[in-house]
Amino acid sequence: LELIKDLQRDLGMSVILITHDLGVIAETCDEVVVMYGGRIVERAEVHELFANPRHAYTRGLLDSIPRLDSKPKTKLKAIPGNVPGIADFKPGCRFAERSGKEHTLDHLNTRPPFIEVSANHWVENCPICVA
């Protein structure tokens, strides 16, 4: 990662990292795009996203990070369920089954709009997952 950061600085280039390691994202990225089921569900500057996650999937990811102030051997939080297969993707909210919240048929069948909720902070606006 240091080599990538050095090359980025020396060559003035952009870098796209694809990772599930939120620590790497926090330390190396300026902006983050969170994807679920092949769709962007949230996009923001790193500090904004970590401080103010809006989508339920983003909140679930951040809640799964081990904390230094946790009791030793505390079980890590996990998002229940599994990512659906491509053949099972819904046209609407793809996180509905794992959100733990009731979605209507309209939420499952109509794709939520991607809206700007604050300056440079965008979210797929499922009214259940962003509530």
A tleap script that builds the chain and sets N, CA, C and O, in Angstrom:
source leaprc.protein.ff14SB
mol = sequence {
  NLEU GLU LEU ILE LYS ASP LEU GLN ARG ASP
  LEU GLY MET SER VAL ILE LEU ILE THR HIE
  ASP LEU GLY VAL ILE ALA GLU THR CYS ASP
  GLU VAL VAL VAL MET TYR GLY GLY ARG ILE
  VAL GLU ARG ALA GLU VAL HIE GLU LEU PHE
  ALA ASN PRO ARG HIE ALA TYR THR ARG GLY
  LEU LEU ASP SER ILE PRO ARG LEU ASP SER
  LYS PRO LYS THR LYS LEU LYS ALA ILE PRO
  GLY ASN VAL PRO GLY ILE ALA ASP PHE LYS
  PRO GLY CYS ARG PHE ALA GLU ARG SER GLY
  LYS GLU HIE THR LEU ASP HIE LEU ASN THR
  ARG PRO PRO PHE ILE GLU VAL SER ALA ASN
  HIE TRP VAL GLU ASN CYS PRO ILE CYS VAL
  CALA
}
set mol.1.N position { 0.815 -1.203 0.000 }
set mol.1.CA position { 0.000 0.000 0.000 }
set mol.1.C position { 0.858 1.267 0.000 }
set mol.1.O position { 0.503 2.264 -0.630 }
set mol.2.N position { 1.967 1.223 0.696 }
set mol.2.CA position { 2.855 2.384 0.695 }
set mol.2.C position { 3.410 2.635 -0.709 }
set mol.2.O position { 3.511 3.781 -1.146 }
set mol.3.N position { 3.769 1.556 -1.412 }
set mol.3.CA position { 4.263 1.692 -2.779 }
set mol.3.C position { 3.201 2.331 -3.675 }
set mol.3.O position { 3.512 3.209 -4.480 }
set mol.4.N position { 1.979 1.902 -3.541 }
set mol.4.CA position { 0.889 2.469 -4.339 }
set mol.4.C position { 0.734 3.954 -4.020 }
set mol.4.O position { 0.612 4.778 -4.926 }
set mol.5.N position { 0.740 4.291 -2.735 }
set mol.5.CA position { 0.618 5.698 -2.346 }
set mol.5.C position { 1.782 6.530 -2.877 }
set mol.5.O position { 1.584 7.659 -3.326 }
set mol.6.N position { 3.005 5.974 -2.829 }
set mol.6.CA position { 4.179 6.684 -3.354 }
set mol.6.C position { 4.054 6.914 -4.855 }
set mol.6.O position { 4.308 8.016 -5.341 }
set mol.7.N position { 3.661 5.869 -5.594 }
set mol.7.CA position { 3.491 6.008 -7.043 }
set mol.7.C position { 2.395 7.017 -7.377 }
set mol.7.O position { 2.529 7.820 -8.301 }
set mol.8.N position { 1.326 6.959 -6.620 }
set mol.8.CA position { 0.227 7.897 -6.834 }
set mol.8.C position { 0.714 9.326 -6.664 }
set mol.8.O position { 0.429 10.186 -7.498 }
set mol.9.N position { 1.445 9.581 -5.592 }
set mol.9.CA position { 1.959 10.924 -5.320 }
set mol.9.C position { 2.978 11.330 -6.391 }
set mol.9.O position { 2.890 12.427 -6.942 }
set mol.10.N position { 3.943 10.451 -6.688 }
set mol.10.CA position { 5.026 10.790 -7.611 }
set mol.10.C position { 4.546 10.975 -9.046 }
set mol.10.O position { 5.057 11.833 -9.766 }
set mol.11.N position { 3.581 10.186 -9.459 }
set mol.11.CA position { 3.103 10.239 -10.839 }
set mol.11.C position { 1.829 11.060 -10.995 }
set mol.11.O position { 1.354 11.271 -12.111 }
set mol.12.N position { 1.283 11.517 -9.887 }
set mol.12.CA position { 0.059 12.313 -9.944 }
set mol.12.C position { -1.108 11.553 -10.521 }
set mol.12.O position { -1.915 12.113 -11.263 }
set mol.13.N position { -1.204 10.265 -10.182 }
set mol.13.CA position { -2.253 9.435 -10.772 }
set mol.13.C position { -3.332 9.103 -9.754 }
set mol.13.O position { -3.136 9.227 -8.545 }
set mol.14.N position { -4.460 8.682 -10.267 }
set mol.14.CA position { -5.549 8.184 -9.435 }
set mol.14.C position { -5.399 6.684 -9.285 }
set mol.14.O position { -4.799 6.019 -10.130 }
set mol.15.N position { -5.949 6.158 -8.204 }
set mol.15.CA position { -5.911 4.717 -7.954 }
set mol.15.C position { -7.307 4.277 -7.547 }
set mol.15.O position { -7.975 4.944 -6.758 }
set mol.16.N position { -7.735 3.161 -8.086 }
set mol.16.CA position { -8.987 2.545 -7.671 }
set mol.16.C position { -8.635 1.268 -6.922 }
set mol.16.O position { -7.993 0.374 -7.473 }
set mol.17.N position { -9.055 1.186 -5.668 }
set mol.17.CA position { -8.854 -0.021 -4.872 }
set mol.17.C position { -10.190 -0.728 -4.742 }
set mol.17.O position { -11.208 -0.096 -4.456 }
set mol.18.N position { -10.190 -2.025 -4.949 }
set mol.18.CA position { -11.394 -2.821 -4.729 }
set mol.18.C position { -11.083 -3.734 -3.558 }
set mol.18.O position { -10.230 -4.617 -3.654 }
set mol.19.N position { -11.785 -3.514 -2.446 }
set mol.19.CA position { -11.469 -4.256 -1.233 }
set mol.19.C position { -12.667 -4.294 -0.299 }
set mol.19.O position { -13.558 -3.448 -0.372 }
set mol.20.N position { -12.673 -5.282 0.574 }
set mol.20.CA position { -13.630 -5.334 1.675 }
set mol.20.C position { -12.976 -4.851 2.964 }
set mol.20.O position { -13.629 -4.812 4.007 }
set mol.21.N position { -11.712 -4.487 2.912 }
set mol.21.CA position { -10.974 -4.078 4.106 }
set mol.21.C position { -11.219 -2.593 4.370 }
set mol.21.O position { -10.600 -1.730 3.748 }
set mol.22.N position { -12.121 -2.313 5.293 }
set mol.22.CA position { -12.480 -0.927 5.573 }
set mol.22.C position { -11.336 -0.160 6.224 }
set mol.22.O position { -11.286 1.067 6.129 }
set mol.23.N position { -10.422 -0.856 6.879 }
set mol.23.CA position { -9.233 -0.205 7.429 }
set mol.23.C position { -8.350 0.348 6.325 }
set mol.23.O position { -7.836 1.461 6.429 }
set mol.24.N position { -8.175 -0.434 5.267 }
set mol.24.CA position { -7.397 0.024 4.109 }
set mol.24.C position { -8.077 1.237 3.483 }
set mol.24.O position { -7.415 2.207 3.116 }
set mol.25.N position { -9.371 1.180 3.368 }
set mol.25.CA position { -10.116 2.306 2.793 }
set mol.25.C position { -9.913 3.558 3.643 }
set mol.25.O position { -9.635 4.635 3.116 }
set mol.26.N position { -10.053 3.410 4.951 }
set mol.26.CA position { -9.916 4.558 5.850 }
set mol.26.C position { -8.528 5.183 5.767 }
set mol.26.O position { -8.388 6.402 5.876 }
set mol.27.N position { -7.514 4.364 5.576 }
set mol.27.CA position { -6.133 4.852 5.586 }
set mol.27.C position { -5.642 5.368 4.238 }
set mol.27.O position { -4.733 6.198 4.198 }
set mol.28.N position { -6.218 4.899 3.135 }
set mol.28.CA position { -5.623 5.204 1.836 }
set mol.28.C position { -6.521 5.952 0.861 }
set mol.28.O position { -6.022 6.499 -0.123 }
set mol.29.N position { -7.806 5.994 1.098 }
set mol.29.CA position { -8.718 6.533 0.089 }
set mol.29.C position { -9.240 7.915 0.458 }
set mol.29.O position { -9.340 8.271 1.632 }
set mol.30.N position { -9.566 8.674 -0.568 }
set mol.30.CA position { -10.214 9.968 -0.389 }
set mol.30.C position { -11.724 9.827 -0.503 }
set mol.30.O position { -12.481 10.510 0.188 }
set mol.31.N position { -12.146 8.937 -1.379 }
set mol.31.CA position { -13.560 8.731 -1.652 }
set mol.31.C position { -13.836 7.237 -1.638 }
set mol.31.O position { -12.964 6.436 -1.974 }
set mol.32.N position { -15.053 6.860 -1.248 }
set mol.32.CA position { -15.416 5.447 -1.210 }
set mol.32.C position { -16.774 5.252 -1.880 }
set mol.32.O position { -17.686 6.069 -1.752 }
set mol.33.N position { -16.866 4.144 -2.592 }
set mol.33.CA position { -18.118 3.727 -3.214 }
set mol.33.C position { -18.448 2.357 -2.632 }
set mol.33.O position { -17.657 1.420 -2.742 }
set mol.34.N position { -19.623 2.249 -2.012 }
set mol.34.CA position { -20.065 0.985 -1.430 }
set mol.34.C position { -21.031 0.337 -2.414 }
set mol.34.O position { -21.991 0.959 -2.867 }
set mol.35.N position { -20.756 -0.926 -2.736 }
set mol.35.CA position { -21.613 -1.649 -3.683 }
set mol.35.C position { -22.246 -2.849 -3.004 }
set mol.35.O position { -21.655 -3.470 -2.121 }
set mol.36.N position { -23.456 -3.162 -3.431 }
set mol.36.CA position { -24.144 -4.364 -2.977 }
set mol.36.C position { -24.938 -4.922 -4.155 }
set mol.36.O position { -25.688 -4.197 -4.808 }
set mol.37.N position { -24.772 -6.186 -4.415 }
set mol.37.CA position { -25.528 -6.834 -5.484 }
set mol.37.C position { -25.300 -6.191 -6.836 }
set mol.37.O position { -26.225 -6.099 -7.643 }
set mol.38.N position { -24.068 -5.740 -7.098 }
set mol.38.CA position { -23.730 -5.161 -8.386 }
set mol.38.C position { -24.155 -3.717 -8.573 }
set mol.38.O position { -24.025 -3.170 -9.668 }
set mol.39.N position { -24.663 -3.089 -7.512 }
set mol.39.CA position { -25.097 -1.698 -7.601 }
set mol.39.C position { -24.397 -0.841 -6.557 }
set mol.39.O position { -24.058 -1.308 -5.470 }
set mol.40.N position { -24.191 0.405 -6.906 }
set mol.40.CA position { -23.692 1.362 -5.920 }
set mol.40.C position { -24.849 1.727 -5.001 }
set mol.40.O position { -25.902 2.168 -5.462 }
set mol.41.N position { -24.646 1.537 -3.679 }
set mol.41.CA position { -25.673 1.920 -2.718 }
set mol.41.C position { -25.297 3.188 -1.960 }
set mol.41.O position { -26.160 3.851 -1.383 }
set mol.42.N position { -23.991 3.528 -1.962 }
set mol.42.CA position { -23.585 4.759 -1.286 }
set mol.42.C position { -22.227 5.211 -1.820 }
set mol.42.O position { -21.360 4.399 -2.146 }
set mol.43.N position { -22.072 6.533 -1.899 }
set mol.43.CA position { -20.814 7.116 -2.371 }
set mol.43.C position { -20.581 8.421 -1.623 }
set mol.43.O position { -21.467 9.273 -1.554 }
set mol.44.N position { -19.376 8.572 -1.060 }
set mol.44.CA position { -19.062 9.790 -0.307 }
set mol.44.C position { -17.565 9.881 -0.082 }
set mol.44.O position { -16.825 8.935 -0.350 }
set mol.45.N position { -17.131 11.027 0.411 }
set mol.45.CA position { -15.761 11.141 0.870 }
set mol.45.C position { -15.612 10.215 2.075 }
set mol.45.O position { -16.560 10.019 2.836 }
set mol.46.N position { -14.423 9.651 2.242 }
set mol.46.CA position { -14.206 8.624 3.261 }
set mol.46.C position { -14.638 9.090 4.647 }
set mol.46.O position { -15.376 8.385 5.336 }
set mol.47.N position { -14.187 10.264 5.058 }
set mol.47.CA position { -14.507 10.720 6.417 }
set mol.47.C position { -16.010 10.906 6.598 }
set mol.47.O position { -16.543 10.594 7.663 }
set mol.48.N position { -16.693 11.403 5.588 }
set mol.48.CA position { -18.144 11.584 5.641 }
set mol.48.C position { -18.852 10.237 5.753 }
set mol.48.O position { -19.766 10.075 6.561 }
set mol.49.N position { -18.427 9.278 4.942 }
set mol.49.CA position { -19.085 7.974 4.951 }
set mol.49.C position { -18.907 7.272 6.297 }
set mol.49.O position { -19.861 6.706 6.832 }
set mol.50.N position { -17.696 7.304 6.843 }
set mol.50.CA position { -17.457 6.650 8.126 }
set mol.50.C position { -18.201 7.358 9.257 }
set mol.50.O position { -18.635 6.706 10.208 }
set mol.51.N position { -18.355 8.675 9.171 }
set mol.51.CA position { -19.023 9.436 10.224 }
set mol.51.C position { -20.542 9.412 10.090 }
set mol.51.O position { -21.253 9.513 11.090 }
set mol.52.N position { -21.046 9.278 8.862 }
set mol.52.CA position { -22.475 9.426 8.627 }
set mol.52.C position { -22.970 8.440 7.572 }
set mol.52.O position { -23.480 8.861 6.534 }
set mol.53.N position { -22.830 7.124 7.819 }
set mol.53.CA position { -23.324 6.157 6.832 }
set mol.53.C position { -24.842 6.234 6.745 }
set mol.53.O position { -25.522 6.304 7.769 }
set mol.54.N position { -25.373 6.221 5.533 }
set mol.54.CA position { -26.813 6.392 5.360 }
set mol.54.C position { -27.535 5.111 4.981 }
set mol.54.O position { -28.676 4.904 5.395 }
set mol.55.N position { -26.893 4.242 4.199 }
set mol.55.CA position { -27.558 3.016 3.747 }
set mol.55.C position { -27.369 1.903 4.783 }
set mol.55.O position { -26.321 1.817 5.422 }
set mol.56.N position { -28.378 1.060 4.944 }
set mol.56.CA position { -28.324 -0.038 5.922 }
set mol.56.C position { -27.143 -0.974 5.666 }
set mol.56.O position { -26.541 -1.475 6.616 }
set mol.57.N position { -26.805 -1.217 4.404 }
set mol.57.CA position { -25.671 -2.099 4.113 }
set mol.57.C position { -24.363 -1.454 4.571 }
set mol.57.O position { -23.517 -2.127 5.160 }
set mol.58.N position { -24.192 -0.174 4.308 }
set mol.58.CA position { -22.987 0.529 4.753 }
set mol.58.C position { -22.890 0.492 6.272 }
set mol.58.O position { -21.818 0.235 6.819 }
set mol.59.N position { -24.000 0.746 6.955 }
set mol.59.CA position { -23.998 0.695 8.425 }
set mol.59.C position { -23.629 -0.702 8.909 }
set mol.59.O position { -22.882 -0.849 9.877 }
set mol.60.N position { -24.153 -1.731 8.237 }
set mol.60.CA position { -23.813 -3.104 8.605 }
set mol.60.C position { -22.333 -3.404 8.426 }
set mol.60.O position { -21.728 -4.066 9.269 }
set mol.61.N position { -21.746 -2.924 7.336 }
set mol.61.CA position { -20.309 -3.121 7.118 }
set mol.61.C position { -19.494 -2.448 8.221 }
set mol.61.O position { -18.574 -3.046 8.778 }
set mol.62.N position { -19.839 -1.210 8.528 }
set mol.62.CA position { -19.093 -0.480 9.549 }
set mol.62.C position { -19.285 -1.098 10.936 }
set mol.62.O position { -18.362 -1.091 11.750 }
set mol.63.N position { -20.466 -1.627 11.206 }
set mol.63.CA position { -20.709 -2.286 12.499 }
set mol.63.C position { -19.925 -3.584 12.648 }
set mol.63.O position { -19.728 -4.065 13.764 }
set mol.64.N position { -19.478 -4.152 11.533 }
set mol.64.CA position { -18.749 -5.427 11.590 }
set mol.64.C position { -17.253 -5.252 11.856 }
set mol.64.O position { -16.530 -6.237 12.005 }
set mol.65.N position { -16.790 -4.005 11.914 }
set mol.65.CA position { -15.366 -3.759 12.168 }
set mol.65.C position { -15.068 -4.040 13.635 }
set mol.65.O position { -15.789 -3.557 14.507 }
set mol.66.N position { -14.018 -4.814 13.928 }
set mol.66.CA position { -13.637 -5.036 15.330 }
set mol.66.C position { -13.270 -3.707 15.995 }
set mol.66.O position { -12.670 -2.835 15.367 }
set mol.67.N position { -13.630 -3.566 17.245 }
set mol.67.CA position { -13.367 -2.331 17.995 }
set mol.67.C position { -12.314 -2.602 19.073 }
set mol.67.O position { -12.327 -3.652 19.715 }
set mol.68.N position { -11.412 -1.650 19.261 }
set mol.68.CA position { -10.390 -1.789 20.293 }
set mol.68.C position { -10.987 -1.777 21.693 }
set mol.68.O position { -10.427 -2.378 22.610 }
set mol.69.N position { -12.121 -1.096 21.866 }
set mol.69.CA position { -12.727 -1.011 23.190 }
set mol.69.C position { -13.688 -2.155 23.496 }
set mol.69.O position { -14.336 -2.144 24.542 }
set mol.70.N position { -13.795 -3.151 22.599 }
set mol.70.CA position { -14.646 -4.321 22.839 }
set mol.70.C position { -13.974 -5.264 23.825 }
set mol.70.O position { -12.749 -5.302 23.943 }
set mol.71.N position { -14.805 -6.023 24.527 }
set mol.71.CA position { -14.264 -7.048 25.415 }
set mol.71.C position { -13.514 -8.077 24.572 }
set mol.71.O position { -13.930 -8.379 23.453 }
set mol.72.N position { -12.414 -8.619 25.097 }
set mol.72.CA position { -11.694 -9.657 24.353 }
set mol.72.C position { -12.622 -10.836 24.023 }
set mol.72.O position { -13.486 -11.213 24.814 }
set mol.73.N position { -12.416 -11.392 22.846 }
set mol.73.CA position { -13.156 -12.554 22.347 }
set mol.73.C position { -14.643 -12.281 22.132 }
set mol.73.O position { -15.455 -13.205 22.101 }
set mol.74.N position { -14.994 -10.988 21.983 }
set mol.74.CA position { -16.367 -10.644 21.656 }
set mol.74.C position { -16.650 -11.091 20.226 }
set mol.74.O position { -15.846 -10.866 19.322 }
set mol.75.N position { -17.792 -11.718 20.037 }
set mol.75.CA position { -18.173 -12.161 18.696 }
set mol.75.C position { -18.412 -10.944 17.805 }
set mol.75.O position { -19.103 -10.002 18.191 }
set mol.76.N position { -17.827 -10.981 16.606 }
set mol.76.CA position { -18.004 -9.888 15.656 }
set mol.76.C position { -19.438 -9.857 15.138 }
set mol.76.O position { -20.068 -10.899 14.957 }
set mol.77.N position { -19.940 -8.655 14.904 }
set mol.77.CA position { -21.254 -8.516 14.288 }
set mol.77.C position { -21.150 -8.921 12.819 }
set mol.77.O position { -20.130 -8.689 12.171 }
set mol.78.N position { -22.188 -9.512 12.319 }
set mol.78.CA position { -22.240 -9.908 10.914 }
set mol.78.C position { -23.598 -9.509 10.342 }
set mol.78.O position { -24.587 -9.405 11.068 }
set mol.79.N position { -23.629 -9.294 9.065 }
set mol.79.CA position { -24.894 -9.048 8.379 }
set mol.79.C position { -25.510 -10.415 8.112 }
set mol.79.O position { -24.885 -11.247 7.455 }
set mol.80.N position { -26.724 -10.668 8.606 }
set mol.80.CA position { -27.320 -11.984 8.427 }
set mol.80.C position { -27.639 -12.288 6.965 }
set mol.80.O position { -27.826 -11.382 6.152 }
set mol.81.N position { -27.698 -13.576 6.652 }
set mol.81.CA position { -28.082 -14.003 5.319 }
set mol.81.C position { -26.937 -13.994 4.332 }
set mol.81.O position { -25.776 -13.821 4.701 }
set mol.82.N position { -27.282 -14.182 3.073 }
set mol.82.CA position { -26.307 -14.257 1.996 }
set mol.82.C position { -26.701 -13.326 0.859 }
set mol.82.O position { -27.874 -13.005 0.669 }
set mol.83.N position { -25.693 -12.902 0.112 }
set mol.83.CA position { -25.962 -12.105 -1.083 }
set mol.83.C position { -26.724 -12.992 -2.063 }
set mol.83.O position { -26.311 -14.125 -2.310 }
set mol.84.N position { -27.826 -12.502 -2.625 }
set mol.84.CA position { -28.569 -13.331 -3.575 }
set mol.84.C position { -27.762 -13.579 -4.849 }
set mol.84.O position { -26.901 -12.782 -5.221 }
set mol.85.N position { -28.056 -14.692 -5.503 }
set mol.85.CA position { -27.441 -14.962 -6.794 }
set mol.85.C position { -27.969 -13.998 -7.839 }
set mol.85.O position { -29.040 -13.414 -7.675 }
set mol.86.N position { -27.221 -13.835 -8.899 }
set mol.86.CA position { -27.611 -12.893 -9.955 }
set mol.86.C position { -29.021 -13.190 -10.471 }
set mol.86.O position { -29.781 -12.263 -10.747 }
set mol.87.N position { -29.371 -14.444 -10.601 }
set mol.87.CA position { -30.695 -14.807 -11.099 }
set mol.87.C position { -31.805 -14.397 -10.127 }
set mol.87.O position { -32.965 -14.289 -10.525 }
set mol.88.N position { -31.462 -14.169 -8.870 }
set mol.88.CA position { -32.448 -13.807 -7.852 }
set mol.88.C position { -32.490 -12.315 -7.533 }
set mol.88.O position { -33.230 -11.895 -6.644 }
set mol.89.N position { -31.695 -11.503 -8.258 }
set mol.89.CA position { -31.708 -10.062 -8.006 }
set mol.89.C position { -33.097 -9.506 -8.270 }
set mol.89.O position { -33.749 -9.858 -9.254 }
set mol.90.N position { -33.530 -8.645 -7.390 }
set mol.90.CA position { -34.800 -7.944 -7.552 }
set mol.90.C position { -34.528 -6.633 -8.304 }
set mol.90.O position { -33.430 -6.084 -8.210 }
set mol.91.N position { -35.511 -6.137 -9.039 }
set mol.91.CA position { -35.307 -4.850 -9.705 }
set mol.91.C position { -35.257 -3.694 -8.713 }
set mol.91.O position { -34.678 -2.650 -9.011 }
set mol.92.N position { -35.856 -3.867 -7.539 }
set mol.92.CA position { -35.870 -2.823 -6.514 }
set mol.92.C position { -34.702 -2.984 -5.559 }
set mol.92.O position { -33.585 -3.281 -5.981 }
set mol.93.N position { -34.957 -2.789 -4.281 }
set mol.93.CA position { -33.910 -2.847 -3.262 }
set mol.93.C position { -33.330 -4.249 -3.165 }
set mol.93.O position { -34.032 -5.197 -2.813 }
set mol.94.N position { -32.058 -4.376 -3.476 }
set mol.94.CA position { -31.405 -5.689 -3.457 }
set mol.94.C position { -30.974 -6.100 -2.058 }
set mol.94.O position { -30.672 -7.271 -1.831 }
set mol.95.N position { -30.939 -5.174 -1.127 }
set mol.95.CA position { -30.531 -5.487 0.241 }
set mol.95.C position { -31.730 -5.858 1.121 }
set mol.95.O position { -31.553 -6.168 2.300 }
set mol.96.N position { -32.927 -5.831 0.571 }
set mol.96.CA position { -34.154 -6.018 1.348 }
set mol.96.C position { -34.139 -7.282 2.210 }
set mol.96.O position { -34.453 -7.215 3.398 }
set mol.97.N position { -33.781 -8.420 1.638 }
set mol.97.CA position { -33.839 -9.689 2.377 }
set mol.97.C position { -32.899 -9.711 3.571 }
set mol.97.O position { -33.184 -10.379 4.564 }
set mol.98.N position { -31.798 -9.005 3.495 }
set mol.98.CA position { -30.809 -9.034 4.580 }
set mol.98.C position { -30.924 -7.847 5.522 }
set mol.98.O position { -30.213 -7.784 6.525 }
set mol.99.N position { -31.798 -6.917 5.216 }
set mol.99.CA position { -31.882 -5.680 6.004 }
set mol.99.C position { -32.509 -5.886 7.373 }
set mol.99.O position { -32.274 -5.096 8.288 }
set mol.100.N position { -33.300 -6.934 7.523 }
set mol.100.CA position { -34.013 -7.151 8.785 }
set mol.100.C position { -35.240 -6.271 8.916 }
set mol.100.O position { -35.847 -6.209 9.985 }
set mol.101.N position { -35.616 -5.585 7.837 }
set mol.101.CA position { -36.782 -4.701 7.858 }
set mol.101.C position { -37.736 -5.092 6.735 }
set mol.101.O position { -37.320 -5.556 5.673 }
set mol.102.N position { -38.997 -4.896 6.991 }
set mol.102.CA position { -40.037 -5.255 6.028 }
set mol.102.C position { -40.058 -4.274 4.860 }
set mol.102.O position { -40.131 -3.062 5.057 }
set mol.103.N position { -39.995 -4.809 3.647 }
set mol.103.CA position { -40.093 -4.023 2.416 }
set mol.103.C position { -41.402 -4.376 1.716 }
set mol.103.O position { -41.818 -5.535 1.726 }
set mol.104.N position { -42.048 -3.393 1.113 }
set mol.104.CA position { -43.263 -3.654 0.351 }
set mol.104.C position { -42.899 -4.197 -1.029 }
set mol.104.O position { -41.733 -4.165 -1.425 }
set mol.105.N position { -43.876 -4.685 -1.745 }
set mol.105.CA position { -43.641 -5.150 -3.119 }
set mol.105.C position { -43.108 -4.017 -3.988 }
set mol.105.O position { -42.277 -4.245 -4.867 }
set mol.106.N position { -43.581 -2.799 -3.746 }
set mol.106.CA position { -43.088 -1.659 -4.515 }
set mol.106.C position { -41.596 -1.452 -4.263 }
set mol.106.O position { -40.853 -1.153 -5.198 }
set mol.107.N position { -41.144 -1.606 -3.015 }
set mol.107.CA position { -39.722 -1.464 -2.699 }
set mol.107.C position { -38.893 -2.551 -3.388 }
set mol.107.O position { -37.736 -2.323 -3.742 }
set mol.108.N position { -39.482 -3.718 -3.574 }
set mol.108.CA position { -38.775 -4.836 -4.209 }
set mol.108.C position { -38.794 -4.739 -5.734 }
set mol.108.O position { -37.914 -5.280 -6.404 }
set mol.109.N position { -39.782 -4.059 -6.273 }
set mol.109.CA position { -39.964 -4.038 -7.729 }
set mol.109.C position { -39.569 -2.733 -8.408 }
set mol.109.O position { -39.484 -2.680 -9.635 }
set mol.110.N position { -39.327 -1.685 -7.635 }
set mol.110.CA position { -38.972 -0.391 -8.213 }
set mol.110.C position { -37.601 0.022 -7.704 }
set mol.110.O position { -37.374 0.121 -6.498 }
set mol.111.N position { -36.692 0.263 -8.643 }
set mol.111.CA position { -35.342 0.644 -8.239 }
set mol.111.C position { -35.353 2.004 -7.540 }
set mol.111.O position { -35.912 2.970 -8.060 }
set mol.112.N position { -34.730 2.073 -6.352 }
set mol.112.CA position { -34.687 3.358 -5.647 }
set mol.112.C position { -33.828 4.362 -6.403 }
set mol.112.O position { -32.845 3.977 -7.037 }
set mol.113.N position { -34.183 5.647 -6.347 }
set mol.113.CA position { -33.359 6.662 -7.004 }
set mol.113.C position { -32.040 6.851 -6.256 }
set mol.113.O position { -31.967 6.642 -5.045 }
set mol.114.N position { -31.024 7.240 -6.975 }
set mol.114.CA position { -29.718 7.545 -6.396 }
set mol.114.C position { -29.702 9.051 -6.185 }
set mol.114.O position { -29.682 9.816 -7.150 }
set mol.115.N position { -29.711 9.484 -4.911 }
set mol.115.CA position { -29.854 10.912 -4.621 }
set mol.115.C position { -28.676 11.437 -3.810 }
set mol.115.O position { -27.987 10.683 -3.123 }
set mol.116.N position { -28.463 12.737 -3.904 }
set mol.116.CA position { -27.432 13.395 -3.112 }
set mol.116.C position { -28.076 13.838 -1.795 }
set mol.116.O position { -28.959 14.695 -1.789 }
set mol.117.N position { -27.625 13.245 -0.675 }
set mol.117.CA position { -28.212 13.550 0.631 }
set mol.117.C position { -27.498 14.692 1.340 }
set mol.117.O position { -28.075 15.330 2.220 }
set mol.118.N position { -26.272 14.951 0.972 }
set mol.118.CA position { -25.513 16.120 1.418 }
set mol.118.C position { -24.414 16.322 0.382 }
set mol.118.O position { -24.289 15.528 -0.550 }
set mol.119.N position { -23.623 17.368 0.535 }
set mol.119.CA position { -22.612 17.687 -0.469 }
set mol.119.C position { -21.702 16.494 -0.742 }
set mol.119.O position { -20.998 16.022 0.151 }
set mol.120.N position { -21.722 16.009 -1.986 }
set mol.120.CA position { -20.895 14.882 -2.436 }
set mol.120.C position { -21.149 13.588 -1.677 }
set mol.120.O position { -20.268 12.729 -1.618 }
set mol.121.N position { -22.324 13.432 -1.099 }
set mol.121.CA position { -22.707 12.189 -0.418 }
set mol.121.C position { -23.998 11.694 -1.059 }
set mol.121.O position { -25.062 12.299 -0.928 }
set mol.122.N position { -23.861 10.570 -1.756 }
set mol.122.CA position { -24.953 10.009 -2.548 }
set mol.122.C position { -25.378 8.670 -1.968 }
set mol.122.O position { -24.563 7.949 -1.392 }
set mol.123.N position { -26.663 8.336 -2.121 }
set mol.123.CA position { -27.167 7.062 -1.610 }
set mol.123.C position { -28.303 6.563 -2.487 }
set mol.123.O position { -29.100 7.344 -3.005 }
set mol.124.N position { -28.362 5.233 -2.645 }
set mol.124.CA position { -29.533 4.622 -3.289 }
set mol.124.C position { -30.650 4.709 -2.264 }
set mol.124.O position { -30.606 4.040 -1.231 }
set mol.125.N position { -31.635 5.519 -2.545 }
set mol.125.CA position { -32.596 5.976 -1.540 }
set mol.125.C position { -33.780 5.043 -1.345 }
set mol.125.O position { -34.923 5.441 -1.571 }
set mol.126.N position { -33.529 3.821 -0.933 }
set mol.126.CA position { -34.626 2.936 -0.506 }
set mol.126.C position { -35.143 3.511 0.813 }
set mol.126.O position { -34.369 3.652 1.760 }
set mol.127.N position { -36.416 3.843 0.896 }
set mol.127.CA position { -36.927 4.496 2.112 }
set mol.127.C position { -36.836 3.617 3.361 }
set mol.127.O position { -36.885 4.129 4.479 }
set mol.128.N position { -36.707 2.317 3.184 }
set mol.128.CA position { -36.567 1.406 4.331 }
set mol.128.C position { -35.115 1.319 4.767 }
set mol.128.O position { -34.822 1.378 5.961 }
set mol.129.N position { -34.209 1.180 3.819 }
set mol.129.CA position { -32.781 1.021 4.141 }
set mol.129.C position { -32.084 2.319 4.518 }
set mol.129.O position { -31.026 2.289 5.147 }
set mol.130.N position { -32.656 3.454 4.146 }
set mol.130.CA position { -32.030 4.733 4.432 }
set mol.130.C position { -32.738 5.424 5.601 }
set mol.130.O position { -32.320 6.500 6.028 }
set mol.131.N position { -33.774 4.829 6.103 }
set mol.131.CA position { -34.548 5.427 7.222 }
set mol.131.C position { -33.693 5.597 8.467 }
set mol.131.O position { -34.180 6.080 9.489 }
savepdb mol mol.pdb
quit
